[in-house]
Structures are given as structure tokens and as C-alpha cells.
Amino acid sequence: MTRTAASEEAFARFVTILGRGPGRSRALTQEEARAAFGLVLAGEADPHQVGAFLMLLRFRGEDAGEIAGLVEAIRDDVVRREAAAGGGVPPEAAAFTTILGYVMYIGLVVCVLSIIGVAALFIWRGARGGGDGAALTGRLGLVLVAVALISGASSLVAFLLPSSAPGGSVSATGFLQNSLWYYVGGLAVVSVIVGAIRMAWEQRANPGKELLQSIMTLIVVAGAGLTFITLAAAATDAFSVWVLNNATGCDVTEAGESNCFGTNIMAMIALTSTSPVGLLGVLILAVVAFLMTIAQVALMVIRGGLLVVLAGVLPLTASFTN
């Protein structure tokens, strides 16, 4: 952000509070310190003002309220920078967190019911002299694993996924991925919980295998999906240029007099001017060439937009593949 006369005037008020002299100066309140350090971190204060401000603080000594205000200002600045980069917590995220809580509670209830069912089956078969205690113990172990997965789903996803999208927000794709990263993590947590619920309800290991495949897919897509798409786009572009070069017999990437499109169009115009069609043929070829150029530009814009959307939402789709 840039400095303005209003921001410098606002910051000067805090310098005045600290530098009024013996018996008149006072420490900044927590809110005043938060506002002052917020202006400093945002780059809206004049460097000379900042120097005087810090010197006065050091001379007087910082109190608890000023330190607390500094901490709050740093937190505000981090949130602001994350929002500018397309990351951080999106609006109304509390509703999504509530949904995650409900899903977790449902999963734990299913696990409790499964444990009760396995215990009842264990007692019933034991009373009848059944000898499949090992199988029932295995089922109980699967249910306990499901309980562990449900309880630690958030920690597991936080450990496996980075805090922000790979590559940051240096491009439109990175910005989109960062904006959706909160929901990528949230849906990955739901995916783990749903897989654990299926494991507890079915009391089989197959849902756990599918969950492991889903997590591996998410890790690969989140870490290398954008790289794969970039390489694939570069390969298809090179293939298109190669086809055009072979079709026209020259290099379409060169500019100037050797430009293939312009050379071929001029050749057709010269051929048309000597034919009976004459000027009418020249006009028709010009209109066709103009329309083809417009269509090519439109298709390139659409292609670029679709690539951005595809690469941006790819981690989101991979977070809930099971």
C-alpha cells in the first residue's frame, strides 16, 4: 500500500502522544498501538515518522498494552496478505466447520453402534460355542481404526497437505488454487471421515484401501497437478506448431517477411488478381482471413481460461475422490 497525507497525519498523532515531553507523554493504549503498527506494516507511514516512533518507544520502554497491540497488528497484517494472495480463511467458513463437526459426530455414532454390534455378536456366538473369535476381533480392530481416523482426520490432512497451494499466487491458477485451498482441506477431511464411516459400518478393509488411494491421489494432484498441466499444454502447443510447419512448408513462429500466413495470403491474392474473379476474390479472401484470425484469438482466450479453471479446481476435485 502507498502512503497518503491522511495516513501520515494519522500516524503523526501516535508520535505526538509518545513525544509530548515529561509529565505529558503517555503510553499507547492497545488499540492505539494496533493502529500505529498496522500503519507501519502496511507501509502507510513516512520512514522518518517510523524512526521517531520507534526511538520514542525504545526510550520510554514498551508496556504490555503496546506489545499486545503489536501482536494484533501483525496478525491483522498476515490475514490481509493472505486475503490479497487468494488464501486464508474464506467468508462464512464457520458454517463449513459446523458441517465438518456434524459429519464427525455422525461418524463417531456409527463407530459406537458398530462396536456395540460386534460386542453383541461376540457374546451371542460365544454363548453358542462359536469358534470365530479371531474374525470378530479383526472386525473390532477395523472399527477402532475407523475411530482413530475420524478423531484424527483434521490432523492427518494438515500433516499431508501444505498450508497453501504449491507455487503460491504468482499466476491466475495459483490465485484460484489458494482461494479454494481451505475447501480442499475441508473436503479432504470429510473424505477421510466418510471412508472411516464406511470401514466401521461394513467392517471390511476395502473402504480403507479406497481411502488410501484417494489420499495418494490428492497428494499427487496437489503437488504436481499444475506441473503436469503446464507440461501437457507446452507439448500440445509444440505439436500444433509442428503440424502447421509441415503443412505450410515454413516456420510459422518466425516474424517479418518469412511469416507463413502473410506470405501464403499474399500469394493467393496475387493468384486471384490474375484470375477472372479479380477484385471480388481478393475481398472474399480478406474477409475469410479476418474471420479466421478473430476465431483463432477467441479460441486461444477460451483455451487459456479453461486451462486456468481446470488447473485451479483440480485439487478440489481430487480431495473427495472416494
Secondary structure, 3 states (H helix, E strand, C coil): CCCCHHHHHHHHHHHHHHCCCCCCCCCCCHHHHHHHHHHHHCCCCCHHHHHHHHHHHHHHCCCHHHHHHHHHHHHHHHHHHHHHCCCCCCCCHHHHHHHHHHHHHHHHHHHHHHHHHHHHHHHHHHHCCCCCHHHHHHHHHHHHHHHHHHHCHHHHHHHHCCCCCCCCCCCHHHHHHHHHHHHHHHHHHHHHHHHHHHHHHHCCCHHHHHHHHHHHHHHHHHHHHHHHHHHHHHHHHHHHHHHHHHHHCCCCCCCHHHCHHHHHHHHHHHHHHCCCCCHHHHHHHHHHHHHHHHHHHHHHHHHHHHHHHHHHHHHHHHCCCC
